[in-house]
Amino acid sequence: MFREIYYAFSLTKRATTVHKTHPLLKLSGLLIVFLVAVLSHIKLLLIIILINLVEALISESLDNLYRTIRALLLPILLIGFFASIFYNIYRAIEIILRVIAIAWAFSLFAATTPPSELSISLERIGLPTKVVIIPELALKVIPYIAIDIQQTLESLILRKEVKPAKPFPKGISKALAVIILSGMKRSYALAEALLAKFYGIAGKRTNIYDYKVTSYGIAQLLVKISLIILLLLQ
């Protein structure tokens, strides 16, 4: 599961139209999709999923969507099961589609948007350096935390220090301790790297790349804005 999360949210370096789109346009589209997906019903959710599939085809990132589904398969099944019990089948399908739509949107954003480009773009519109570093670190660290958890569980299971059991695996406290320690080590390494670069102290950063507003970037944003109109007309 965690290994699939690592690959699903890992950046893919390709020269596609989606990858070249301005980071702020992609971020705006992501926020719109998230808002509409939270508030919409089945028909609009299917449209959002279709948009995700089209963007995945353009960006050659279908594998990321597949891995996202594999990573979330068990949670989706559990959510659907309990939703069908407490509500009804229609409501369960709606919740499952909502989870898939949001997860796919975030997966595509992470796979096509370099964290450094996003932070620099946010910095250029006037946001403080200490604020723009948050999404950059989140996009970089989340996949590594996922793979750390997967490797920790696999190694402890092989050493028989963690054994599958119900309702909770035996020795899970050892796994949690190792995972927390790994996270702390990564945080120390990040802090040292940021200090070495005088991050947030040396003023504005310089960047050799220029991010242009493309016709695709405007088109995808207009399509996603139209989702808000459809939501209001429901």
Secondary structure, DSSP 8 states (H G I E B T S, - for coil): -HHHHHHHTS------HHHHS-HHHHHHHHHHHHHHHHH--HHHHHHHHHHHHHHHHHHT-HHHHHHHHHHHHHHHHHHHHHHHHHS-HHHHHHHHHHHHHHHHHHHHHHHHS-HHHHHHHHHHTT--HHHHHHHHHHHHHHHHHHHHHHHHHHHHHHTTSSB--SSS-BTHHHHHHHHHHHHHHHHHHHHHHHHHTTTTTS-S---S------HHHHHHHHHHHHHHHHHHH-
